[in-house]
Amino acid sequence: MMICGWGGFYYSKAQTWARTIAALRADNEMQYFKSSDAQLKITPATLRPLSNYFKTSQQSGAVFLKANAHYLQFKVTGKHWLIFNKYQLVIKPVTLHITTNHAATQLLINHHHYGNVNYHKNVGPLVPGKYCLQTNYQQHSNHTTLIVNQSMPVDMAVKQLNLQINGYPGARIYLNHRYQATINKHGYYYLHCPWSSQLLLQQIYPGKGGQVTSQVINISQMSNKIPVTVTYPLLLNKVMANNWLDLLVSALNENQQLLSCFFVNGKKNASYQLLLKNNNYLANQHVESVNYQVKLQQVLPLKPGMTQLVFDINSTVNNDDNSVNQYQYEYVTAVKGISHSHPSDLLQNYQITKIERITLLKKSCS
């Protein structure tokens, strides 16, 4: 009677379930688990993916069992001592249908080698759970982590991205925080890298006034046909600089009173007065008209929030004696990023703090 009383308690469904859950957390005590497929042997190694999945879910045993009832069943599978019900967690195995885009692609599952894949390979039977898959081909690889709770296809193609990365000449390219290359003098670099679901691209430029860091973007879903450009907060890029200079040349040609809008502190800025003085051709009574053209030469970060803008102002001066004077001056300026509150208004967002240098490059008379 004592044995029956003890056995009835120890082998009861509730007590066996408690021991099964403890064993699942520790992936040991294999006697509490059984495969519905004789080809799958339950061992600590084969059970570990299910154990990891259970621990990751942070669910109670009852909730986890209910959520995964299609491949887990806690039921009677026999008898203890011909008297007491034997309860086990019966596991329905799964199969992975792996596909790749190369022959002889190496396959690793949970860091263990599973041979090579020649475009297609079925892997199983496996215990359902959390799996880390990796395929390697030559110098490239593909990684993914997934919950496998049914037989399923898995695309493990070893893809490669071939992207044109645009940026400031001399900017350093980082991918997932690792240095890759430097943007060339023409403002681009062709980046070749294996595909991954997360490829975080960032550029860092060594400016004269300090290191300048771009925003981070995920390039994993970007097309090989479209150049990639990152954004530097409060800095002008080449497109923006050209648009800004278009506004400047319009002010020079049409209304020079508007030139103060291009400077921090407006008319109080000494560089504003310098620009007016250097383009005061109409003060000469013999000058009938002046036509200005502006050409961008270089745009580079100086420091966070400050762009060095180098451009030429070409002036064609028409005199009353039909003679024509032409001047080409190079301006080296520091342009401050004020705000991004009005993204379409370049004059509110970017203004000259200082004209650092003006150089006469060419002068001609005809």
C-alpha positions, 0 to 999 in steps of 0.5 A, spaced: 500 500 500 505 504 501 508 503 494 502 504 491 501 511 495 508 513 493 508 511 486 501 514 485 504 520 487 510 520 484 508 518 477 502 522 477 501 526 471 502 533 475 508 530 478 511 527 471 509 534 468 513 538 473 519 534 472 519 534 464 519 541 464 525 542 469 528 537 464 526 541 458 530 547 461 536 543 463 536 539 456 537 533 461 533 527 463 531 524 456 527 519 459 521 524 459 521 525 452 520 521 446 520 522 438 514 520 434 519 518 429 523 512 430 529 515 426 530 521 431 533 519 437 532 524 443 539 526 446 541 532 450 544 535 443 538 534 439 533 536 444 537 543 445 534 547 440 527 545 443 530 547 450 533 554 447 526 555 444 522 554 451 527 558 455 527 564 450 519 564 450 519 565 457 512 562 457 510 557 463 510 550 461 502 549 460 502 555 456 508 553 451 505 546 451 498 549 448 501 554 443 505 548 440 500 543 441 501 541 433 508 538 435 508 537 442 503 532 446 504 530 453 500 523 454 501 516 456 506 512 452 506 506 457 506 503 464 511 503 470 511 497 474 505 495 470 501 499 474 502 506 474 501 510 467 508 513 464 507 520 461 512 523 456 512 529 452 512 526 445 515 530 440 513 530 432 519 531 428 520 536 423 524 537 416 528 543 413 528 543 406 535 547 404 536 551 398 542 555 396 544 558 389 551 555 389 553 547 388 558 545 394 555 550 399 557 548 406 552 548 411 552 549 419 546 548 423 547 550 430 555 551 429 555 543 427 557 541 420 551 538 416 555 537 410 555 540 403 548 543 399 548 542 392 542 547 391 537 542 395 538 538 401 533 536 406 535 536 413 531 532 418 528 529 422 529 534 427 526 536 434 522 543 433 526 549 436 530 555 435 536 554 430 542 558 427 543 556 420 549 558 416 551 557 409 558 558 406 561 559 399 568 561 398 569 567 402 561 569 403 556 566 407 549 567 409 546 567 417 539 566 419 536 564 426 529 562 426 524 558 430 522 551 426 515 549 429 514 545 422 517 542 416 519 548 412 523 551 406 529 555 408 532 559 402 540 560 404 542 562 398 549 566 399 548 572 396 552 578 394 551 586 394 555 590 389 553 597 391 556 604 389 557 608 395 557 615 394 560 620 399 565 625 401 572 624 398 576 621 404 570 619 408 571 612 411 566 606 410 563 602 416 559 596 415 556 593 422 561 598 425 567 594 421 572 599 417 571 597 409 574 602 405 575 609 403 571 613 398 575 615 392 577 622 390 571 622 385 566 621 391 564 614 390 566 607 392 564 600 389 562 595 395 562 588 394 559 584 401 556 578 402 548 579 404 545 579 411 539 581 413 542 587 417 548 591 414 548 597 417 552 602 413 555 608 416 561 613 414 566 617 418 569 623 415 576 626 418 574 633 418 579 639 420 575 641 426 573 634 428 571 627 426 564 627 422 559 621 423 553 620 418 547 617 420 546 609 420 542 606 414 541 598 413 543 597 406 540 589 406 534 591 401 537 596 397 538 594 389 545 593 386 542 598 381 541 604 385 547 608 388 547 609 396 548 615 399 548 617 407 546 623 410 550 627 415 546 631 420 546 639 418 551 638 413 551 640 405 552 634 400 553 636 393 546 636 390 544 641 396 550 645 395 549 646 388 541 648 389 544 653 395 549 656 390 543 657 384 540 661 390 546 665 391 547 666 383 540 669 383 541 674 388 547 676 385 544 677 378 537 680 380 537 683 387 544 683 391 540 686 397 538 679 399 545 676 399 545 678 407 540 672 407 546 667 406 550 669 412 549 668 419 547 674 423 546 677 416 549 684 414 553 684 421 557 679 418 564 681 416 564 676 410 557 679 407 561 686 407 567 682 404 562 679 398 559 685 397 565 689 396 568 684 392 562 684 387 561 692 387 562 693 379 556 697 378 559 702 383 564 704 377 560 709 372 562 706 366 560 699 367 553 698 364 551 691 366 554 685 370 553 677 369 554 672 374 555 665 374 557 660 380 560 653 379 561 648 385 568 646 386 568 642 393 564 640 398 567 637 405 565 636 412 569 641 416 566 639 423 560 636 426 554 641 423 559 645 419 561 644 411 567 647 407 564 650 401 569 652 395 566 655 389 568 660 383 564 666 382 565 668 374 563 675 373 562 678 366 563 686 366 560 690 360 562 697 360 560 703 356 565 703 351 563 696 349 569 692 352 568 686 357 572 684 363 572 677 366 574 675 373 574 669 376 574 668 384 575 662 388 571 663 395 573 658 400 567 658 405 565 655 412 557 654 412 553 652 418 547 648 418 542 652 422 536 647 423 532 642 419 525 644 421 524 647 414 528 642 410 525 645 403 528 652 405 536 652 404 537 659 406 534 658 413 538 651 414 545 653 411 548 660 412 555 662 411 559 663 418 565 666 414 569 667 408 576 664 409 579 666 403 578 669 396 583 668 390 583 671 384 584 665 379 583 669 372 582 676 369 581 678 362 579 684 358 577 684 351 
